[in-house]
């Protein structure tokens, strides 16, 4: 039980800026990756905090202010790390769909392959800026890893089903988010990298 509590607190401290002022003793590698079990619990805690802020603010101000304050509360609690995940996920989608083949005759993913080079370049630039702002020069390495993954993922899936679909785009996005977390954990542990996003607010 103590081991599970330690892993939960490690996950809470990594994923949020909620102070964990407890002596956790020796932290092993397995404590970090087995802490993935508690990601949904941390998400629930964040969601409850956001909901509480929304309800309280909405009692005295219009609901739109409740939404805005809830978003601000989320930023304060996560230090932007949670927001960097979807940025990473959406960033790689341009690389996945650029000049890709849509293997079906019709469907909502029919626009696959129609994304212009200018759009992809814009996505690349914005994604690189976000990574560098969050992780300093390490952001360049993280960016390269994410786009390397996008390329290999695209090649693999195209070889399997003959092209890229909307579902494949979504899967690539989710996998890129998980990969971002794994890379950040690894770099933080073995290089001493400190994400600048942890100091926001």
C-alpha positions in Angstrom: 0.0 0.0 0.0 2.8 2.4 0.9 4.5 1.7 -2.5 1.2 2.5 -4.3 0.8 5.7 -2.4 4.4 6.7 -3.2 3.8 6.1 -6.9 0.5 8.1 -6.8 2.3 11.0 -5.2 5.2 10.9 -7.6 2.7 11.0 -10.5 0.8 13.8 -8.9 4.0 15.8 -8.5 5.1 15.1 -12.0 1.9 15.9 -13.8 0.9 18.9 -11.7 2.3 21.7 -9.6 0.4 20.6 -6.5 3.0 20.5 -3.7 3.9 17.0 -2.5 5.7 17.8 0.7 6.2 14.2 1.8 9.5 12.3 2.1 9.0 9.5 -0.5 12.2 7.8 0.3 14.1 6.0 -2.4 12.5 6.4 -5.8 13.2 3.6 -8.3 12.8 3.6 -12.1 9.8 1.3 -11.9 8.0 3.8 -9.5 7.8 6.3 -12.4 6.6 4.0 -15.2 4.2 2.1 -12.9 2.9 5.4 -11.8 1.1 5.6 -15.2 -1.6 3.6 -13.5 -2.6 6.8 -11.6 -2.8 9.2 -14.6 -6.6 8.9 -14.7 -6.8 9.6 -11.0 -4.7 12.8 -11.4 -6.9 13.7 -14.3 -9.9 13.3 -12.1 -8.4 15.5 -9.4 -7.7 18.2 -11.9 -11.2 17.9 -13.4 -12.7 18.2 -9.9 -10.6 21.3 -9.1 -11.6 22.9 -12.4 -15.3 22.1 -11.8 -15.1 23.5 -8.3 -13.6 26.8 -9.6 -16.3 26.9 -12.4 -19.2 26.4 -10.0 -17.9 28.9 -7.4 -17.2 31.7 -10.0 -20.5 31.0 -11.7 -22.3 31.8 -8.5 -21.4 35.4 -8.7 -20.4 36.0 -12.3 -21.7 34.9 -15.8 -20.8 31.3 -16.8 -18.3 32.5 -19.3 -16.2 33.9 -16.5 -16.5 30.5 -14.7 -15.1 28.8 -17.8 -12.2 31.3 -18.1 -11.3 31.0 -14.4 -11.5 27.2 -14.6 -9.0 27.3 -17.5 -6.7 29.5 -15.6 -6.9 27.2 -12.6 -5.9 24.3 -14.8 -2.9 26.2 -16.1 -1.8 27.0 -12.5 -2.2 23.4 -11.5 -0.4 21.8 -14.4 2.3 24.4 -15.2 1.3 23.9 -18.9 2.6 20.4 -19.2 -0.9 19.1 -19.8 -1.3 21.6 -22.6 2.0 20.6 -24.2 0.7 17.1 -24.8 -2.1 18.1 -27.2 0.4 20.5 -28.9 2.7 17.6 -29.5 -0.1 15.4 -30.7 -1.5 17.9 -33.2 1.9 19.0 -34.3 2.8 15.6 -35.8 -0.5 15.3 -37.7 0.7 17.6 -40.5 3.7 15.4 -41.1 1.4 12.3 -41.0 -1.1 13.5 -43.6 1.1 15.6 -46.0 0.8 14.1 -49.5 -0.6 10.9 -47.9 -3.0 8.6 -49.7 -6.5 8.1 -48.4 -7.2 4.4 -48.8 -11.0 4.7 -48.9 -13.3 6.0 -51.6 -15.2 8.2 -49.2 -15.3 9.3 -45.6 -14.6 12.2 -43.3 -10.8 11.8 -43.8 -11.1 12.4 -47.5 -9.0 15.6 -47.0 -6.0 13.5 -46.2 -3.2 14.4 -48.6 -4.7 17.8 -49.5 -2.8 19.6 -46.7 -0.5 22.2 -48.4 3.3 22.4 -47.8 2.8 25.9 -46.4 0.4 24.6 -43.8 2.8 21.8 -42.8 5.7 24.3 -42.6 3.6 26.6 -40.4 2.7 23.7 -38.1 6.4 22.7 -37.9 7.5 26.3 -37.0 4.7 26.8 -34.4 5.4 23.3 -32.9 9.2 24.0 -32.7 8.6 27.3 -31.0 6.3 25.7 -28.4 8.9 23.0 -27.7 11.8 25.4 -27.4 9.8 27.8 -25.1 8.8 24.8 -22.9 12.1 22.9 -22.8 14.8 25.4 -24.0 17.4 23.9 -26.3 16.2 20.4 -25.4 13.0 21.3 -27.2 14.9 20.9 -30.5 15.7 17.3 -29.6 12.2 16.6 -28.4 10.8 18.1 -31.6 13.1 15.9 -33.8 12.1 12.8 -31.9 8.4 13.5 -32.3 8.7 14.1 -36.0 10.9 11.1 -36.4 8.1 9.1 -34.8 5.5 10.7 -37.1 7.5 9.6 -40.2 8.1 6.0 -39.0 4.4 5.8 -37.9 3.3 7.0 -41.3 5.5 4.6 -43.2 4.4 1.6 -41.0 0.7 2.3 -41.3 0.8 3.1 -45.0 2.5 -0.3 -45.5 -0.2 -2.0 -43.5 -3.4 -0.4 -44.9 -2.2 1.5 -48.0 -2.7 5.0 -46.7 -3.7 7.3 -43.9 -7.2 7.7 -42.4 -8.8 10.0 -39.9 -8.5 7.2 -37.3 -4.8 6.9 -38.0 -4.3 10.6 -37.5 -6.0 10.4 -34.1 -3.9 7.4 -33.1 -0.8 9.2 -34.2 -1.7 12.2 -32.1 -2.4 10.1 -29.0 0.8 8.2 -29.4 2.8 11.4 -29.8 1.4 12.7 -26.5 2.5 9.6 -24.7 5.9 9.7 -26.4 6.3 13.3 -25.2 5.7 12.3 -21.6 8.2 9.4 -21.9 10.9 11.6 -23.5 10.4 14.3 -20.9 10.6 11.8 -18.0 13.8 10.3 -19.5 15.5 13.6 -20.2 14.6 14.9 -16.7 16.0 11.9 -15.0 19.2 11.4 -17.0 20.2 14.9 -18.1 18.9 17.1 -15.4 16.6 18.9 -17.9 14.1 21.1 -16.1 11.0 22.0 -18.3 10.6 25.8 -18.3 6.8 25.2 -18.2 7.1 24.0 -14.6 7.9 27.6 -13.6 4.8 29.1 -15.3 2.7 30.9 -12.7 
